Amino acid sequence: MDILQIVLLVLLGFPLAYLALLSALAWIAPRRHFREAAVYRRFAVVVPAHDEEASIAETVHSVRSVWYPASRFDVVVIADNCSDRTAERARAEGAVVLERTSDDEKGKGYALRWAFGRLLQEGYEAFLVCDADTVVSRNLLLEVNGALERGAKACQCNDQVRPSPGSWSAEATRAGFLLYNYVRPLGRSVFGGSAGLRGNGMAFAADTLRSVPWQAFSRAEDLEYGLILLLNGIRVWFVPDAHVLATMPTDARNAESQRARWESGRFPVVRRFAWPLLMGALRKGSFRLLDAWIDLLTPPFVNIMTWVAGMIVLNAALWVVGVIQTPLCVLLWSAVALTGVFHALAGFAAAGTLKDVMGLMRHVPRYATWKIGLYLRLATGGDTSQWIRTTREASSFPKEQ
């Protein structure tokens, strides 16, 4: 039992300690602005859309309203295997629409490869991918263009979630996005680590897509392509002041299919890239690759904390009934839990949301229970690799002012 306890303490304690370190680095990280640039690159803002007629008009309007010369960017909507009025509504808002139908190659990754192959021939110098349920900050292209001007070949914007105060599942997801999509990459920027790609708000120089063509078709195509870039010597820069805000389902039942794709889609990527990242890190002496390997193998924060809480309860019970003679294990597991608490609090402080922490964190126990049930359903019922639109309620989208 002592050996097992030590192994579990290391397996769960190390990733929490590493996350705490990233939060501490994010707290002290300099806030970089990339706006100033001598050249305004010609952008294609690519919006993959599958049956998104309810949200596509707002997304196109938001992107077209950014502070950037209108002649230097186009909004390009990929209406992929759509059976609704996505294409019609996107055109009405001024987007260029590429309609695609394929019975064999379905999914966001295939849609992006198809679109990039065409758009690279149209003279665009950079590309930014934005989800079809998203609004963006006005400085989006200015910040990304500035990062490319300073040497970035690939970028990730600050991918966050719109507040949904009445929905525990959406608010718990928002808390997770703050830590995963903002705090971690901001901390990594201190030592030059790769921010990774998050799908929404990822950007590339045209030469990047020419030298490393898009070949990511898994359910976690963004994570996959970010690691392909890293193994080809291209790190992803984090652009924290360029925001993309996605809309999450407010009903947990509708969020389940989306979360299932996120969770299960990660496993094949881990199997494919864990070994090459570790071997590359050891062979090249690269901390950047080692950092990516640690990140890839780190389970979701809520999962780790759920396991740690379970170990505290188990050891406390064993101590009470006399199976173990001292409360040392309880104290050690409590120290691990406090490391996780520090990660969250320091992370929210770095994100400037510490005052909202109680409102966000009160949803976590219910969210953790929901995820356990989701894992059980995934283990028994499987999932799909197809691009299935996540159902969003009418209340998910803010009413027009």
Residue pairs with C-beta under 8 A, 6 or more apart in sequence:
1 324
5 315
5 329
5 332
8 311
9 332
9 333
9 336
12 304
12 307
12 308
12 311
12 336
13 336
13 339
15 294
15 297
15 298
15 299
15 304
16 304
16 305
16 308
16 336
16 339
16 340
16 343
17 339
18 294
18 298
19 179
19 184
19 298
19 301
19 340
19 343
20 339
20 340
20 342
20 343
20 346
21 187
22 183
22 184
22 187
22 188
22 343
22 347
23 179
23 183
23 187
23 342
23 343
23 344
23 346
23 347
23 350
24 187
24 346
25 186
25 187
25 188
25 190
25 191
26 182
26 183
26 184
26 186
26 187
26 190
26 346
26 347
26 350
26 351
27 346
27 349
27 350
28 190
29 186
29 187
29 189
29 190
29 350
31 240
31 241
32 189
32 240
32 241
33 143
33 146
33 241
34 142
34 143
34 144
34 145
34 146
34 147
34 149
34 150
34 239
34 241
35 139
35 142
35 143
35 146
36 146
37 142
37 145
37 146
37 148
37 149
38 149
39 145
39 149
40 68
40 69
40 72
40 145
41 72
41 125
41 126
41 145
41 148
42 72
42 73
42 123
42 124
42 125
42 126
43 68
43 72
43 73
43 74
43 124
43 125
43 126
43 127
43 128
43 141
43 144
43 145
44 73
44 74
44 76
44 119
44 122
44 124
44 126
44 127
44 128
45 63
45 73
45 74
45 75
45 76
45 127
45 128
45 129
45 130
45 141
46 76
46 78
46 112
46 115
46 116
46 119
46 127
46 128
46 129
46 130
47 56
47 59
47 60
47 63
47 75
47 76
47 77
47 78
47 90
47 95
47 129
47 130
47 131
47 132
48 78
48 80
48 108
48 111
48 112
48 115
48 129
48 131
48 132
49 56
49 77
49 78
49 79
49 80
49 82
49 86
49 90
49 132
50 80
50 81
50 82
50 86
50 108
50 111
50 132
50 387
50 389
51 82
51 83
51 84
51 86
51 389
52 59
52 82
52 84
52 86
52 132
52 133
52 389
53 84
53 85
53 86
53 88
53 89
54 392
54 394
54 397
55 132
55 133
55 247
55 392
55 397
56 77
56 86
56 89
56 90
56 93
56 132
57 89
57 90
57 92
57 93
58 135
58 397
59 130
59 131
59 132
59 133
59 134
59 135
60 75
60 77
60 90
60 93
60 94
60 95
61 93
62 134
62 135
62 136
63 75
63 130
63 136
63 140
64 70
64 75
64 93
64 94
64 95
65 138
66 73
66 136
66 137
66 138
66 139
66 140
66 141
66 142
67 138
67 139
67 141
67 142
68 140
68 141
68 142
68 145
73 141
74 95
74 96
74 124
75 90
75 93
75 94
75 95
75 96
76 95
76 96
76 97
76 98
76 115
76 119
77 86
77 87
77 90
77 95
77 96
77 97
77 98
77 132
78 98
78 100
78 111
78 112
78 114
78 115
79 86
79 87
79 90
79 97
79 98
79 99
79 100
80 100
80 108
80 111
80 387
81 100
81 101
81 102
81 106
81 387
82 99
86 132
87 97
87 99
90 97
91 97
98 114
98 115
98 118
100 111
100 114
100 115
102 110
105 114
105 217
106 386
106 387
107 217
107 219
107 221
107 385
107 386
107 387
108 199
108 221
108 387
109 214
109 216
109 217
109 218
109 221
109 224
110 217
111 387
112 129
112 214
112 221
113 213
113 214
113 215
113 217
116 127
116 209
116 213
116 214
119 127
120 206
120 209
120 210
124 206
125 205
125 206
126 144
126 145
126 148
126 203
126 204
126 205
126 206
127 203
127 204
127 206
127 209
128 140
128 141
128 144
128 157
128 201
128 202
128 203
129 199
129 200
129 201
129 202
129 203
130 136
130 200
130 201
130 244
131 199
131 200
131 244
131 246
133 246
133 247
133 392
134 200
134 201
134 244
134 245
134 246
134 247
135 162
135 244
135 245
136 201
136 242
136 243
136 244
136 245
137 241
137 242
137 243
137 244
139 241
139 242
140 157
140 201
140 242
140 243
140 244
143 157
143 239
143 241
143 242
144 155
144 157
144 203
144 239
144 242
147 155
147 203
147 237
147 239
148 155
148 203
148 205
152 205
152 237
153 204
153 205
153 207
153 208
153 229
153 234
154 197
154 202
154 203
154 204
154 205
154 208
154 226
154 229
154 234
154 235
154 236
154 237
155 195
155 202
155 203
155 204
155 236
155 237
155 238
155 239
156 185
156 195
156 196
156 197
156 198
156 201
156 202
156 203
156 226
156 236
156 237
156 238
156 239
157 200
157 201
157 202
157 203
157 239
157 242
157 243
157 244
158 181
158 182
158 201
158 238
158 239
158 240
158 241
158 242
158 243
158 244
159 177
159 181
159 198
159 199
159 200
159 201
159 244
159 246
160 174
160 177
160 178
160 181
160 182
160 243
160 244
160 245
160 246
161 170
161 173
161 174
161 177
161 245
161 246
161 247
161 248
162 174
162 245
162 246
162 247
162 248
162 398
163 171
163 174
164 170
164 171
164 174
164 248
164 250
164 396
165 171
165 359
166 250
166 395
167 248
167 249
167 250
167 251
167 252
168 252
168 363
168 366
168 367
169 248
169 249
169 250
169 251
169 252
169 255
169 363
169 367
169 370
170 248
170 249
170 250
170 255
170 396
171 359
171 360
171 363
172 302
172 360
172 363
172 364
172 366
172 367
173 248
173 255
174 248
174 360
175 360
175 361
175 363
175 364
176 300
176 301
176 302
178 347
178 348
178 351
178 353
178 360
179 301
179 343
179 344
179 347
179 348
179 351
180 301
181 198
182 240
182 350
182 351
183 347
183 350
183 351
184 295
185 193
185 195
185 196
185 238
185 240
186 238
186 240
186 350
187 350
188 194
188 195
188 238
188 291
189 195
189 237
189 238
189 240
191 287
191 291
192 235
192 288
193 235
193 287
193 288
193 291
193 292
194 226
194 229
194 230
194 235
194 236
194 288
194 291
194 292
195 235
195 236
195 237
195 238
196 223
196 226
196 227
196 236
196 292
196 295
197 222
197 223
197 225
197 226
197 229
197 236
198 222
199 221
199 222
200 244
200 246
201 242
201 243
201 244
202 222
202 226
202 236
203 239
208 229
208 234
211 232
212 228
212 229
212 232
212 234
214 225
215 225
215 228
216 222
216 224
216 225
216 228
217 224
218 224
218 265
218 268
218 269
218 385
219 261
219 262
219 264
219 265
219 268
219 385
220 262
220 265
220 266
220 268
220 269
223 265
223 266
223 269
224 269
224 272
224 273
226 236
227 269
227 273
227 277
227 292
227 296
229 235
229 236
230 236
230 277
230 288
230 289
230 292
231 273
231 276
231 277
231 280
231 289
235 288
247 392
247 396
247 397
248 255
248 392
248 396
249 255
249 258
249 390
249 391
249 392
249 393
249 396
250 392
250 393
250 395
250 396
251 393
252 370
254 390
254 391
254 392
254 393
255 390
256 374
256 377
257 388
257 390
257 391
258 390
259 371
259 374
260 374
260 377
260 378
260 383
261 383
261 384
261 388
263 300
263 374
263 375
263 378
264 378
264 383
269 296
270 296
270 297
273 296
274 293
274 296
274 297
277 289
277 290
277 292
277 293
277 296
278 289
278 290
278 293
280 286
280 289
281 287
281 289
281 290
281 293
298 304
300 371
301 340
301 343
301 344
302 364
302 367
302 368
302 371
303 368
303 371
304 340
305 337
305 340
305 364
305 368
306 368
306 371
306 372
308 333
308 336
308 337
308 340
309 337
311 329
311 333
312 330
312 333
312 334
312 337
315 324
315 327
315 329
315 330
315 333
316 327
316 330
318 324
318 329
319 325
319 326
319 327
319 329
319 330
344 357
344 361
345 354
345 357
348 354
348 356
348 357
348 360
353 360
